[in-house]
């Protein structure tokens, strides 16, 4: 956020006359200008198609009612310029100078990341698709930009269903001794252990490049022919698998068509209260609202300069540029900005101030969202974003985790052990991604083994199901032991480089007598010897506690359901009532042990008739106890 400028004077003084003498010698061509204060620090950086005319507009004695003249007249001691050959060079240079010199009165948008791209470097020994945010002139192939991180990850997941390729980092790749689960399910040819020749792998790469470039027709035709041949040969399972590949290939091609198609437009809304400005960028794709991004900033710039800066910041890097950008007014240097956007897009871009129709309604919606920006800045979503950023920093993630999974195991003395997984997306529960697991009897009495099984099965679902994604951060309910079990499960699947793990341990009472007091919640992080004490009521602590409590609630609910079912199994046995049920559980310690007991073990229970023991044995063995997913 920008610092608050000095209060404007009602009698704005003219700028330092030495600046006026200097500006008279400025060129009349394109370039960048920098106003500096007495200490030499940059105050404001701008671009212009005509440097002399633009900077002269700031020098009129007595002021011209423009906001920037007031603070520049009070603070500017010098002005510099850099001439450029073209207007586009001026706009690009302005962006570079702003990032390096950080002038006080230019905009600083906090969320200035570029859209994701896919990068493929064919010169590597075993090339693979990486997610990047910057395009470099390094000889690699780049695909995108994609409209959202979700879109690019979905595309990559579907691509690997059609064309199996490596997708693990170099550290994992060079340290594998056997294929991972992705090879077993047909998503990777396992070049890490030499199961594919380089020539065959290059063929897969060529195939993937054609798909990402939109050349899916021949591939679709080949897959459909193979599907029909399999169906004719009564190989229905193979035909179904080929049908799923056809559908996946069609979905890969769809996002590209949407991004490149007609009807795409962005709308920029502004709402100003003095120097406080709320901004909303709405993205419409194919006429439908796809995304809204809001910013809160403080700026004394007039709207025409503010709009120009916002467009420069928002579309920098590899962001997708639609054919139409809807604005509440034209920005300063509109022709220069339009030319720069057209160069980025590779086609015509219209900076449009609509007056009626659907475009006007889209702009009004952006204006309405901007007006609501101040209220939304303090709501739960903003707090969750802050919590995610702090949590990401605690566990060493380069970006705030967007998708969180938490697993909890629920049992009573090994009886009906179950596990539950909950998912938070952008700080909110995503109940469609909740999952429940019945733990295998051999792991039911071991909390660590049960956690390892739950983590492994949860991650397998993320790999095998198209409607699931791996989490950015996996939280296990427990301390060092549970975290170590989760790490073993992740290593078994070869996913060490794909997600981060941590364990959340509850507070404990420490001390003696009146000095006993609860400790802080503790976060165990892989790679750290000591746990991190979480600050009480801090945003990240509240987020983790909400995630853990939701996992605990979900696991307990499922455990009660299972206990109810098992109690009914014993209650249905003739001769078993509440007393004998308690006696059996005390004798064997858990229902899992009772299920595993032999007929002779049951007959040896004091006070249990032989006929009742035989009935219990038949009922429990017939009832199963299989560890299927719930």
C-alpha positions as CSV (number, residue, x, y, z in Angstrom):
1,X,0.0,0.0,0.0
2,X,1.2,3.5,-0.8
3,X,2.2,5.9,1.9
4,X,-0.3,8.7,2.6
5,X,0.8,11.9,0.8
6,X,1.1,15.2,2.5
7,X,-2.2,17.1,2.7
8,X,-2.6,19.2,-0.4
9,X,-2.3,22.9,-0.1
10,X,-5.1,25.1,-1.2
11,X,-2.6,27.5,-2.8
12,X,-0.5,25.0,-4.7
13,X,2.9,26.6,-5.5
14,X,4.6,26.3,-8.9
15,X,7.3,23.7,-9.2
16,X,10.9,24.6,-8.8
17,X,11.9,26.8,-11.7
18,X,15.1,24.8,-12.3
19,X,12.9,21.9,-13.2
20,X,11.0,24.1,-15.7
21,X,14.3,25.1,-17.4
22,X,15.3,21.4,-17.6
23,X,12.0,20.3,-19.1
24,X,12.3,22.9,-21.9
25,X,15.2,20.8,-23.2
26,X,13.4,17.5,-23.0
27,X,12.9,15.7,-26.4
28,X,9.4,15.6,-28.0
29,X,9.6,11.9,-28.5
30,X,8.7,8.8,-26.4
31,X,10.5,8.0,-23.1
32,X,10.4,7.7,-19.4
33,X,10.6,10.5,-16.8
34,X,11.5,10.3,-13.1
35,X,10.7,13.0,-10.5
36,X,13.1,13.0,-7.6
37,X,13.0,14.6,-4.1
38,X,15.7,16.6,-2.4
39,X,17.3,13.4,-1.1
40,X,17.5,11.9,-4.6
41,X,14.8,9.3,-4.0
42,X,12.4,8.6,-6.8
43,X,8.9,10.2,-6.2
44,X,7.1,9.3,-9.4
45,X,8.0,7.5,-12.6
46,X,5.9,7.9,-15.8
47,X,6.0,7.2,-19.5
48,X,5.0,9.5,-22.3
49,X,4.7,9.5,-26.1
50,X,5.9,13.1,-26.0
51,X,8.2,13.7,-23.0
52,X,8.3,17.5,-23.2
53,X,4.5,17.9,-23.5
54,X,3.7,15.4,-20.8
55,X,6.1,16.8,-18.1
56,X,5.2,20.4,-19.0
57,X,1.7,19.6,-18.0
58,X,2.9,19.4,-14.4
59,X,4.5,22.8,-14.4
60,X,1.6,25.3,-14.8
61,X,1.8,28.0,-12.1
62,X,-1.0,27.9,-9.6
63,X,-1.9,24.3,-10.4
64,X,-4.4,22.8,-12.7
65,X,-6.5,20.8,-10.2
66,X,-4.6,17.6,-10.8
67,X,-3.7,15.6,-7.7
68,X,-0.2,14.7,-8.7
69,X,0.8,18.4,-9.2
70,X,0.1,19.2,-5.5
71,X,2.6,16.6,-4.1
72,X,5.1,17.0,-6.9
73,X,5.1,20.8,-6.5
74,X,5.7,20.4,-2.7
75,X,8.4,17.6,-2.9
76,X,10.0,17.4,-6.4
77,X,13.6,18.8,-6.6
78,X,14.7,17.4,-9.9
79,X,13.4,15.5,-12.9
80,X,15.2,13.1,-15.3
81,X,14.3,11.4,-18.5
82,X,15.4,8.4,-20.6
83,X,14.4,8.7,-24.3
84,X,13.4,5.4,-26.1
85,X,13.0,4.5,-29.7
86,X,9.4,3.5,-29.5
87,X,6.4,4.0,-27.2
88,X,6.4,0.3,-26.3
89,X,10.0,0.5,-25.1
90,X,8.9,3.4,-22.9
91,X,6.2,1.4,-21.3
92,X,8.5,-1.6,-20.6
93,X,11.3,0.7,-19.3
94,X,8.8,2.4,-17.0
95,X,7.9,-1.0,-15.5
96,X,11.6,-1.8,-14.9
97,X,12.4,1.5,-13.3
98,X,9.4,1.3,-11.0
99,X,10.5,-2.1,-9.8
100,X,14.1,-1.1,-9.2
101,X,13.6,2.4,-7.7
102,X,10.3,1.9,-5.9
103,X,8.9,5.5,-6.2
104,X,6.6,6.6,-3.5
105,X,3.7,7.7,-5.6
106,X,3.5,4.8,-8.1
107,X,1.2,1.9,-7.6
108,X,2.3,-1.2,-5.7
109,X,-0.1,-4.0,-6.3
110,X,0.5,-6.8,-3.8
111,X,-0.8,-9.6,-6.1
112,X,1.3,-9.0,-9.2
113,X,2.1,-12.6,-10.2
114,X,1.9,-13.6,-13.8
115,X,-0.3,-16.4,-15.0
116,X,1.2,-19.9,-15.0
117,X,2.9,-21.3,-18.1
118,X,4.1,-24.8,-18.9
119,X,7.8,-25.0,-19.8
120,X,9.5,-27.9,-21.6
121,X,13.3,-28.0,-22.2
122,X,14.0,-30.7,-24.8
123,X,17.8,-30.3,-24.2
124,X,17.5,-32.0,-20.7
125,X,18.3,-35.7,-20.4
126,X,14.7,-36.6,-19.5
127,X,12.5,-33.5,-20.2
128,X,9.4,-32.8,-18.2
129,X,6.7,-30.1,-18.0
130,X,7.4,-27.5,-15.3
131,X,5.1,-24.8,-14.0
132,X,6.7,-21.3,-14.3
133,X,5.5,-17.7,-14.2
134,X,8.0,-16.1,-16.5
135,X,8.9,-16.7,-20.1
136,X,12.7,-16.6,-20.9
137,X,14.6,-16.6,-24.1
138,X,16.4,-19.9,-23.2
139,X,15.4,-22.2,-26.1
140,X,12.7,-24.0,-24.1
141,X,9.1,-24.5,-25.3
142,X,6.4,-22.5,-23.4
143,X,2.7,-23.2,-23.4
144,X,0.1,-20.7,-22.1
145,X,-0.5,-18.5,-20.3
146,X,-3.4,-20.3,-18.7
147,X,-6.4,-18.5,-17.2
148,X,-5.8,-19.9,-13.7
149,X,-3.5,-22.2,-11.7
150,X,-6.4,-24.7,-11.5
151,X,-6.7,-24.7,-15.3
152,X,-3.0,-25.4,-15.9
153,X,-2.9,-28.2,-13.3
154,X,-6.0,-29.8,-14.7
155,X,-4.6,-29.6,-18.2
156,X,-1.3,-31.2,-17.0
157,X,-3.2,-34.0,-15.2
158,X,-5.3,-34.8,-18.2
159,X,-2.3,-34.7,-20.5
160,X,-0.5,-37.3,-18.4
161,X,-3.6,-39.6,-18.7
162,X,-3.2,-39.5,-22.4
163,X,0.6,-39.3,-22.7
164,X,2.5,-40.7,-19.8
165,X,5.5,-38.6,-19.0
166,X,7.9,-37.9,-16.0
167,X,6.6,-35.2,-13.7
168,X,8.9,-35.6,-10.6
169,X,11.7,-33.1,-9.6
170,X,15.3,-33.9,-10.3
171,X,16.1,-34.8,-6.7
172,X,13.4,-37.5,-6.5
173,X,14.1,-38.6,-10.1
174,X,17.8,-39.3,-9.5
175,X,17.3,-41.1,-6.2
176,X,14.6,-43.6,-7.2
177,X,15.5,-47.3,-7.3
178,X,12.1,-48.6,-8.3
179,X,9.1,-47.3,-10.2
180,X,6.6,-45.2,-8.2
181,X,2.8,-45.6,-8.2
182,X,2.4,-43.3,-11.2
183,X,4.1,-45.9,-13.3
184,X,1.8,-48.6,-12.0
185,X,-1.4,-46.6,-13.0
186,X,0.0,-45.7,-16.4
187,X,0.8,-42.1,-15.8
188,X,4.7,-42.3,-16.1
189,X,7.0,-44.6,-18.3
190,X,9.5,-44.7,-15.4
191,X,12.6,-43.3,-17.1
192,X,14.1,-42.9,-13.6
193,X,14.8,-46.7,-13.5
194,X,15.4,-47.2,-17.2
195,X,12.1,-48.7,-18.2
196,X,11.8,-46.6,-21.4
197,X,14.3,-45.8,-24.2
198,X,15.0,-42.2,-25.0
199,X,13.7,-42.6,-28.5
200,X,10.4,-43.8,-27.2
201,X,10.3,-41.0,-24.6
202,X,11.0,-38.4,-27.4
203,X,8.0,-39.8,-29.2
204,X,5.8,-39.3,-26.2
205,X,7.1,-35.7,-25.9
206,X,6.3,-35.0,-29.5
207,X,2.8,-36.4,-28.9
208,X,2.3,-34.1,-25.9
209,X,3.6,-31.0,-27.8
210,X,1.1,-31.5,-30.6
211,X,-1.7,-31.9,-28.1
212,X,-0.8,-28.7,-26.2
213,X,-0.5,-26.8,-29.5
214,X,-4.1,-27.8,-30.3
215,X,-3.4,-30.5,-32.9
216,X,-5.7,-33.1,-31.3
217,X,-7.6,-34.2,-34.4
218,X,-5.2,-37.0,-35.5
219,X,-4.8,-38.2,-32.0
220,X,-8.6,-38.2,-31.4
221,X,-9.1,-40.2,-34.6
222,X,-6.5,-42.8,-33.6
223,X,-7.9,-43.2,-30.1
224,X,-11.5,-43.6,-31.5
225,X,-10.3,-46.2,-34.0
226,X,-8.6,-48.2,-31.2
227,X,-11.6,-47.9,-29.0
228,X,-13.9,-49.3,-31.7
229,X,-11.5,-52.1,-32.4
230,X,-11.4,-53.0,-28.7
231,X,-15.2,-53.0,-28.5
232,X,-15.4,-55.2,-31.6
233,X,-13.0,-57.6,-30.0
234,X,-15.2,-57.6,-26.9
235,X,-12.4,-56.0,-24.9
236,X,-14.8,-53.8,-23.1
237,X,-12.5,-52.7,-20.2
238,X,-9.9,-51.6,-22.7
239,X,-12.5,-49.8,-24.8
240,X,-13.7,-48.0,-21.7
241,X,-10.2,-46.9,-20.8
242,X,-9.7,-45.6,-24.4
243,X,-13.0,-43.7,-24.2
244,X,-11.9,-42.0,-21.0
245,X,-8.7,-41.0,-22.8
246,X,-10.7,-39.5,-25.7
247,X,-12.8,-37.5,-23.2
248,X,-9.6,-36.3,-21.4
249,X,-8.1,-35.2,-24.7
250,X,-11.2,-33.2,-25.5
251,X,-11.1,-31.5,-22.2
252,X,-7.4,-30.6,-22.7
253,X,-8.3,-28.9,-26.0
254,X,-11.4,-27.0,-24.6
255,X,-9.5,-24.5,-22.3
256,X,-7.3,-23.4,-25.2
257,X,-10.4,-22.8,-27.3
258,X,-12.0,-20.8,-24.6
259,X,-9.0,-18.6,-23.9
260,X,-8.5,-17.9,-27.6
261,X,-12.1,-17.5,-28.6
262,X,-14.3,-14.5,-29.2
263,X,-16.2,-12.8,-26.4
264,X,-13.3,-12.6,-23.9
265,X,-13.0,-9.3,-22.1
266,X,-11.8,-7.8,-18.8
267,X,-13.5,-5.1,-16.9
268,X,-11.7,-2.7,-14.5
269,X,-13.8,-1.0,-11.8
270,X,-12.6,1.9,-9.6
271,X,-14.1,3.3,-6.4
272,X,-12.3,6.2,-4.8
273,X,-12.8,7.8,-1.3
274,X,-10.2,10.5,-1.2
275,X,-6.8,8.9,-1.5
276,X,-8.2,5.4,-0.7
277,X,-8.9,3.5,-3.9
278,X,-10.6,0.1,-4.3
279,X,-10.0,-1.7,-7.7
280,X,-11.7,-4.7,-9.1
281,X,-10.6,-6.7,-12.2
282,X,-13.3,-8.9,-13.6
283,X,-12.4,-11.5,-16.3
284,X,-15.2,-12.6,-18.6
285,X,-14.5,-15.6,-20.9
286,X,-17.0,-16.5,-23.5
287,X,-19.4,-14.0,-22.0
288,X,-19.3,-15.6,-18.5
289,X,-17.7,-14.2,-15.4
290,X,-14.7,-16.4,-14.6
291,X,-12.6,-14.5,-12.1
292,X,-12.6,-11.3,-9.9
293,X,-9.4,-9.9,-8.4
294,X,-9.5,-7.0,-5.9
295,X,-6.9,-4.6,-4.7
296,X,-6.9,-1.9,-2.0
297,X,-4.4,0.9,-2.4
298,X,-3.7,4.5,-1.6
299,X,-3.0,6.9,-4.4
300,X,-3.2,10.6,-5.1
301,X,-3.0,10.1,-8.8
302,X,-5.9,11.2,-11.0
303,X,-8.0,8.5,-12.5
304,X,-6.5,8.8,-16.0
305,X,-3.0,8.2,-14.7
306,X,-4.2,5.6,-12.2
307,X,-5.9,3.6,-15.0
308,X,-2.8,3.6,-17.1
309,X,-0.6,2.4,-14.2
310,X,-3.2,-0.3,-13.3
311,X,-3.2,-1.7,-16.8
312,X,0.6,-1.7,-16.9
313,X,0.8,-3.5,-13.6
314,X,-2.0,-6.0,-14.3
315,X,-0.9,-7.1,-17.7
316,X,2.8,-7.3,-17.1
317,X,4.7,-10.5,-17.7
318,X,2.8,-13.3,-19.4
319,X,-0.7,-12.5,-18.4
320,X,-3.4,-13.3,-20.9
321,X,-4.7,-10.2,-22.8
322,X,-8.3,-10.4,-24.1
323,X,-9.5,-8.6,-27.2
324,X,-11.5,-6.0,-25.1
325,X,-10.7,-4.2,-21.9
326,X,-13.7,-2.3,-20.4
327,X,-12.8,0.9,-18.5
328,X,-14.7,3.7,-16.7
329,X,-12.6,6.2,-18.6
330,X,-9.6,6.2,-21.0
331,X,-6.2,6.2,-19.4
332,X,-3.4,8.7,-20.1
333,X,-1.4,7.6,-23.1
334,X,-4.2,5.4,-24.2
335,X,-2.7,4.8,-27.7
336,X,0.6,3.7,-26.2
337,X,-1.0,1.3,-23.8
338,X,-3.2,-0.1,-26.5
339,X,-0.2,-0.7,-28.8
340,X,1.7,-2.5,-26.0
341,X,-1.3,-4.7,-25.2
342,X,-1.8,-5.5,-28.9
343,X,1.9,-6.5,-29.2
344,X,1.5,-8.8,-26.2
345,X,-1.7,-10.3,-27.5
346,X,-0.6,-10.6,-31.1
347,X,-3.9,-9.0,-32.3
348,X,-6.2,-6.1,-31.9
349,X,-7.0,-4.9,-28.3
350,X,-9.8,-2.4,-27.8
351,X,-9.7,-0.1,-24.7
352,X,-13.4,0.6,-24.5
353,X,-15.6,2.9,-22.3
354,X,-19.0,1.3,-22.8
355,X,-22.3,3.3,-22.6
356,X,-24.9,0.6,-22.9
357,X,-25.6,-3.1,-23.5
358,X,-23.9,-6.1,-22.0
359,X,-20.5,-4.4,-22.0
360,X,-21.9,-1.6,-19.8
361,X,-23.4,-4.2,-17.5
362,X,-20.1,-5.9,-17.2
363,X,-18.4,-2.6,-16.3
364,X,-21.1,-1.7,-13.8
365,X,-20.5,-5.1,-12.1
366,X,-16.8,-4.3,-11.9
367,X,-17.6,-0.9,-10.4
368,X,-20.0,-2.5,-7.9
369,X,-17.3,-5.0,-6.9
370,X,-14.8,-2.2,-6.4
371,X,-17.3,-0.3,-4.2
372,X,-17.6,-3.4,-2.0
373,X,-13.8,-3.7,-1.8
374,X,-13.4,-1.9,1.5
375,X,-15.9,-4.1,3.2
376,X,-14.5,-7.2,1.7
377,X,-11.0,-6.4,2.8
378,X,-11.8,-7.3,6.4
379,X,-14.0,-10.4,5.8
380,X,-13.2,-14.0,6.4
381,X,-11.6,-14.5,3.0
382,X,-9.1,-11.8,3.6
383,X,-8.3,-13.2,7.0
384,X,-7.9,-16.7,5.5
385,X,-5.5,-15.3,2.9
386,X,-3.4,-13.7,5.6
387,X,-3.5,-17.0,7.7
388,X,-2.4,-19.0,4.6
389,X,0.4,-16.7,3.9
390,X,1.7,-16.9,7.5
391,X,1.2,-20.7,7.5
392,X,3.1,-21.0,4.3
393,X,6.0,-19.1,5.7
394,X,6.1,-21.3,8.8
395,X,6.3,-24.5,6.9
396,X,8.7,-23.1,4.2
397,X,6.3,-23.0,1.2
398,X,7.3,-20.5,-1.5
399,X,3.6,-19.5,-1.9
400,X,0.6,-19.5,0.5
401,X,-1.0,-23.0,0.5
402,X,-4.3,-22.8,-1.3
403,X,-5.4,-26.4,-0.8
404,X,-5.0,-28.0,2.7
405,X,-5.7,-31.6,3.7
406,X,-5.9,-32.8,7.3
407,X,-6.1,-36.4,8.4
408,X,-7.3,-37.7,11.8
409,X,-7.5,-41.3,13.1
410,X,-10.3,-42.2,15.5
411,X,-10.4,-45.3,17.6
412,X,-11.2,-46.6,21.1
413,X,-8.7,-49.3,22.2
414,X,-8.3,-50.4,18.6
415,X,-12.1,-50.8,18.2
416,X,-13.5,-49.9,14.8
417,X,-10.5,-47.8,13.8
418,X,-11.3,-45.3,11.1
419,X,-9.6,-42.2,9.5
420,X,-11.0,-39.1,7.9
421,X,-9.7,-36.5,5.6
422,X,-11.0,-33.0,5.2
423,X,-10.0,-30.4,2.7
424,X,-9.9,-26.6,3.0
425,X,-9.6,-24.6,-0.3
426,X,-8.8,-20.9,0.0
427,X,-9.5,-21.1,3.7
428,X,-13.0,-22.7,3.4
429,X,-14.2,-26.3,3.8
430,X,-14.5,-28.1,0.4
431,X,-16.8,-30.9,1.5
432,X,-16.8,-32.5,-1.9
433,X,-13.2,-33.5,-1.1
434,X,-13.9,-35.0,2.3
435,X,-13.1,-38.8,2.5
436,X,-13.5,-41.5,5.1
437,X,-11.4,-44.7,5.5
438,X,-11.9,-47.9,7.5
439,X,-8.4,-49.0,8.7
440,X,-7.3,-52.5,8.2
441,X,-7.5,-54.8,11.3
442,X,-3.7,-55.3,11.3
443,X,-3.2,-51.5,11.7
444,X,-6.2,-50.8,14.0
445,X,-4.3,-51.0,17.3
446,X,-1.3,-48.9,16.1
447,X,-1.9,-45.2,15.8
448,X,1.2,-44.7,13.6
449,X,0.5,-47.5,11.2
450,X,-3.1,-46.4,11.0
451,X,-2.0,-42.8,10.1
452,X,0.5,-44.2,7.5
453,X,-2.3,-46.2,5.9
454,X,-4.7,-43.3,5.9
455,X,-2.2,-40.9,4.3
456,X,-1.2,-43.4,1.6
457,X,-4.8,-44.1,0.7
458,X,-5.7,-40.5,0.7
459,X,-2.9,-39.6,-1.7
460,X,-3.6,-42.5,-4.0
461,X,-7.1,-41.1,-4.4
462,X,-5.6,-37.8,-5.4
463,X,-3.5,-39.5,-8.0
464,X,-6.1,-41.9,-9.4
465,X,-9.3,-39.7,-9.5
466,X,-9.7,-36.9,-11.9
467,X,-11.9,-34.8,-9.5
468,X,-9.1,-34.7,-6.9
469,X,-5.9,-32.8,-6.5
470,X,-2.8,-33.2,-4.4
471,X,-2.8,-30.8,-1.5
472,X,-0.3,-28.0,-1.2
473,X,0.0,-28.8,2.5
474,X,-0.9,-32.0,4.3
475,X,-1.6,-31.7,8.0
476,X,-1.8,-34.8,10.3
477,X,-3.4,-34.6,13.7
478,X,-0.6,-35.5,16.0
479,X,3.1,-35.0,16.8
480,X,6.4,-36.3,15.7
481,X,5.3,-40.0,15.5
482,X,2.3,-39.3,13.4
483,X,4.3,-37.0,11.1
484,X,7.0,-39.6,10.7
485,X,4.4,-42.2,9.7
486,X,2.9,-39.8,7.1
487,X,6.4,-39.1,5.7
488,X,6.9,-42.8,5.2
489,X,3.7,-43.1,3.3
490,X,4.6,-40.1,1.1
491,X,8.0,-41.6,0.4
492,X,6.5,-44.9,-0.5
493,X,4.4,-43.2,-3.2
494,X,7.4,-41.1,-4.4
495,X,5.6,-37.8,-3.8
496,X,8.3,-36.1,-1.6
497,X,8.7,-33.2,-4.0
498,X,4.9,-32.8,-4.7
499,X,3.6,-31.6,-1.3
500,X,4.7,-30.3,2.1
501,X,3.8,-32.1,5.4
502,X,3.4,-31.0,9.0
503,X,1.9,-32.3,12.2
504,X,-0.3,-30.4,14.6
505,X,-0.1,-31.3,18.3
506,X,-2.6,-30.1,20.9
507,X,-1.6,-28.0,23.8
508,X,-0.7,-29.8,27.1
509,X,-0.8,-28.9,30.8
510,X,2.7,-28.4,32.1
511,X,4.0,-27.5,35.6
512,X,3.0,-28.4,39.2
513,X,0.1,-27.4,41.4
514,X,-1.1,-23.8,40.8
515,X,1.7,-23.3,38.3
516,X,0.2,-25.8,35.8
517,X,-0.7,-24.0,32.6
518,X,-1.4,-25.1,29.0
519,X,1.4,-25.0,26.5
520,X,0.9,-23.5,23.0
521,X,-0.3,-25.5,20.1
522,X,2.8,-27.1,18.4
523,X,3.5,-27.5,14.7
524,X,5.9,-30.2,13.7
525,X,7.6,-29.5,10.4
526,X,9.7,-32.0,8.3
527,X,13.3,-31.0,8.6
528,X,13.1,-29.2,11.9
529,X,14.3,-30.8,15.1
530,X,12.1,-28.8,17.4
531,X,8.3,-28.0,17.0
532,X,7.1,-24.5,16.4
533,X,5.0,-23.0,19.2
534,X,2.0,-21.3,17.6
535,X,1.0,-17.9,18.9
536,X,-2.4,-18.0,20.6
537,X,-5.2,-16.5,18.5
538,X,-2.9,-15.8,15.6
539,X,-4.4,-16.1,12.1
540,X,-2.4,-19.2,11.2
541,X,-3.2,-20.9,14.5
542,X,-6.9,-20.3,14.0
543,X,-6.8,-21.7,10.5
544,X,-4.9,-24.9,11.6
545,X,-7.2,-25.3,14.6
546,X,-10.3,-25.0,12.4
547,X,-8.9,-27.5,9.9
548,X,-7.9,-30.0,12.7
549,X,-11.3,-29.6,14.5
550,X,-13.2,-30.3,11.3
551,X,-11.1,-33.4,10.7
552,X,-11.7,-34.6,14.3
553,X,-15.4,-33.9,14.0
554,X,-15.7,-35.8,10.7
555,X,-13.6,-38.8,12.0
556,X,-15.6,-39.0,15.3
557,X,-18.9,-39.0,13.4
558,X,-17.7,-41.8,11.2
559,X,-16.3,-43.8,14.1
560,X,-19.6,-43.6,16.0
561,X,-21.4,-44.9,12.9
562,X,-19.0,-47.8,12.7
563,X,-19.3,-48.5,16.4
564,X,-23.1,-48.5,16.1
565,X,-22.9,-51.0,13.3
566,X,-20.5,-53.3,15.2
567,X,-22.6,-53.1,18.4
568,X,-25.6,-54.2,16.3
569,X,-23.6,-57.2,15.1
570,X,-23.0,-58.4,18.6
571,X,-26.5,-57.5,19.8
572,X,-27.9,-59.7,17.0
573,X,-26.2,-62.8,18.4
574,X,-28.5,-64.8,20.6
575,X,-27.3,-64.8,24.2
576,X,-25.3,-61.6,23.9
577,X,-26.5,-58.6,25.9
578,X,-24.8,-55.5,27.3
579,X,-23.0,-57.4,30.1
580,X,-21.5,-60.1,27.9
581,X,-20.6,-57.6,25.2
582,X,-18.6,-55.6,27.8
583,X,-17.0,-58.8,29.1
584,X,-15.9,-59.8,25.7
585,X,-14.3,-56.4,24.9
586,X,-12.5,-56.4,28.3
587,X,-11.2,-59.9,27.7
588,X,-9.8,-59.3,24.2
589,X,-9.0,-55.6,24.5
590,X,-10.6,-54.5,21.2
591,X,-13.1,-55.6,18.6
592,X,-10.3,-56.2,16.1
593,X,-8.8,-58.7,18.5
594,X,-12.2,-60.2,19.1
595,X,-12.7,-60.7,15.3
596,X,-9.2,-62.4,15.1
597,X,-10.0,-64.7,18.0
598,X,-10.3,-68.4,17.2
599,X,-13.3,-70.5,18.1
600,X,-11.3,-72.1,21.0
601,X,-10.3,-68.7,22.3
602,X,-14.0,-67.7,22.5
603,X,-15.0,-71.0,24.1
604,X,-12.4,-70.4,26.8
605,X,-14.0,-67.2,28.0
606,X,-15.3,-67.8,31.6
607,X,-19.0,-67.5,31.9
608,X,-19.7,-67.7,28.1
609,X,-21.7,-70.7,27.0
610,X,-20.2,-72.8,24.2
611,X,-23.2,-72.3,22.0
612,X,-23.0,-68.5,22.4
613,X,-19.2,-68.5,21.8
614,X,-19.9,-70.4,18.5
615,X,-22.6,-67.9,17.5
616,X,-20.2,-65.0,18.2
617,X,-17.5,-66.6,16.1
618,X,-19.8,-67.2,13.2
619,X,-21.4,-63.7,13.4
620,X,-18.0,-61.8,13.5
621,X,-16.3,-63.9,10.9
622,X,-19.3,-63.6,8.6
623,X,-19.5,-59.9,9.2
624,X,-16.1,-59.3,7.7
625,X,-14.3,-56.3,8.9
626,X,-12.7,-55.5,5.6
627,X,-10.7,-52.2,5.4
628,X,-12.6,-50.8,2.5
629,X,-13.0,-47.0,2.0
630,X,-16.1,-45.6,3.6
